[in-house]
Amino acid sequence: MRTTRRSVLAAAAAAPLAACARPSGGPDVIVVGAGVFGAWTAEHLRRAGKRVLLVDQMGPANARASSGGESRMTRSAYGRDAIYTRMALASLEEWRRLSQRATLPLFHNAGVLFFFAEMVDYARDSIAVHRELNLPLEQLDHDAMAQRWPQIDFTGVTLGLFEPEFGALMARRGVEETVARFVAQGGEYRLAHATPGPDGHHVLLDGEAARAEAIVYACGPWLPKVFPELLGQRIFVTRQEVAFIAPPDGDERFEPAALPGWADFNGGDLYYGFPNLEGRGFKIARDTHGPDFDPDTGDRRMSEDGAALLRAFADRRFPALAGRPFTEFRVCQYENSSNGDFLIDRHPDLEGAFLLGGGSGHGFKHGPEVGRMMADLVLGRATEPDERFSLATKATVHARTVL
Ligand SMILES: Cc1cc2nc3c(=O)[nH]c(=O)nc-3n(C[C@H](O)[C@H](O)[C@H](O)COP(=O)(O)OP(=O)(O)OC[C@H]3O[C@@H](n4cnc5c(N)ncnc54)[C@H](O)[C@@H]3O)c2cc1C
């Protein structure tokens, strides 16, 4: 029988914990959460020779997880936040390698176009960082954009930044593939709900105690529930709505060869989306943080107001889509830190326990690098997290600065 991503995961998930454990004992590290952050942490620890058990309550990149969407943008323009530019670049190498080995593509190199009404600090800083790092970034004026992408109405836009090397990651598939590779190379995966144990070396998996040298909690939007006292006021989970629209039949202008991933800064009310990736439809979403959201009980039906906003925006910027039917809606959540920086740190009170999350609506692309950083901390290769990723810098006031 042909081994597929799904069959590897299904076989691994069906194995009871006792069968997963090696004869020489239990795992060295348990990673809780098989979203993009946990999957890549597990993979880097495995590469370092550790025996790793990865667990998830509902499966890798499941429908409720933040990594469970169809596609995620990867880009290196981050204003002055060059740390994320470097991380996106390093991560893209891993995604490309994984994509080359996978049966179906994990990365579509469609390019990414950001556009602005006028020159703003974010654009100016992005240009400076790209120049400093010698990275390709095309600067375009209104007419150049209108000629190159006639399917977009650039009224009111004077500046565009185009990143040719970047594009779209196939999110759910990318995480499944990461976990399948991890399992195929000797890592262990199990479907289980985890509850922190009495100390940092113990965790209850479906009520059964398990021990490891280190336990990484990569629980995404569930982190505030897993550690309510510590993170309940430091991770802000918000409802985010996404829609897909069917392009006109037979119209190639919305295919990835003709249209890049795009983000309209729109005077601070940012909208973004993708071309018709793999026939899924033209993707459109609004980046503004929505209301508070519970990843377990939150209503995942699209709101009428949200659909109307996306419709109005699409009609204005992409006139050929006017009147075209929506093909799909998704409601997902951002798990925001106070300012948008990730959380990659030790638990302050439980020796052996580590905290990983705060993807803040832009974490997916960085999964490989975030996983490497977390693994370095667990392995003692890094003595302290980068200050920006420390728990100490996570405030209790939600005020985003990273975009
Ligand atoms: C609509 C939307 C658009 C986005 N767009 C982009 C984009 O264009 N580019 C980009 O880079 N990023 C984007 N992001 C952000 C990115 O998707 C997230 O930052 C990233 O997926 C977070 O991954 P994670 O592993 O931290 O969390 P998750 O993917 O949520 O994974 C956490 C996992 O932990 C498991 N878990 C939780 N608690 C337990 C427990 N107690 N026991 C066992 N398992 C548990 C869950 O089941 C889940 O699978 C977007 C996010 C959304 C919602």
The ligand as a Gaussian input file, in Angstrom:
#p B3LYP/6-31G(d) Opt

LIG

0 1
 C       -7.430000      33.936000       9.234000
 C       -5.971000      33.843000       9.523000
 C       -5.062000      34.284000       8.576000
 C       -3.703000      34.201000       8.818000
 N       -2.844000      34.609000       7.850000
 C       -1.516000      34.425000       8.005000
 C       -0.648000      34.696000       6.935000
 O       -1.076000      35.103000       5.851000
 N        0.680000      34.496000       7.134000
 C        1.172000      34.015000       8.318000
 O        2.386000      33.852000       8.412000
 N        0.349000      33.751000       9.364000
 C       -0.969000      33.931000       9.232000
 N       -1.831000      33.645000      10.247000
 C       -1.295000      33.267000      11.581000
 C       -0.885000      31.823000      11.686000
 O       -1.823000      30.990000      11.043000
 C       -0.748000      31.451000      13.176000
 O        0.129000      32.377000      13.797000
 C       -0.189000      30.073000      13.358000
 O       -0.890000      29.125000      12.605000
 C       -0.237000      29.682000      14.852000
 O        0.205000      28.348000      14.977000
 P        0.253000      27.647000      16.390000
 O        0.972000      26.360000      16.170000
 O        0.783000      28.563000      17.427000
 O       -1.266000      27.415000      16.792000
 P       -2.350000      26.345000      16.263000
 O       -2.204000      26.120000      14.817000
 O       -3.680000      26.766000      16.759000
 O       -1.932000      25.002000      16.974000
 C       -2.158000      24.769000      18.342000
 C       -2.494000      23.303000      18.483000
 O       -2.495000      22.967000      19.856000
 C       -3.499000      21.984000      20.066000
 N       -3.834000      22.029000      21.489000
 C       -4.237000      23.106000      22.187000
 N       -4.448000      22.788000      23.474000
 C       -4.167000      21.465000      23.593000
 C       -4.197000      20.554000      24.661000
 N       -4.547000      20.933000      25.902000
 N       -3.856000      19.258000      24.441000
 C       -3.507000      18.862000      23.178000
 N       -3.461000      19.696000      22.114000
 C       -3.780000      20.977000      22.320000
 C       -4.628000      22.426000      19.154000
 O       -5.502000      21.364000      18.832000
 C       -3.877000      22.958000      17.951000
 O       -3.755000      21.981000      16.934000
 C       -3.215000      33.702000      10.048000
 C       -4.123000      33.251000      11.001000
 C       -5.497000      33.298000      10.754000
 C       -6.451000      32.802000      11.779000

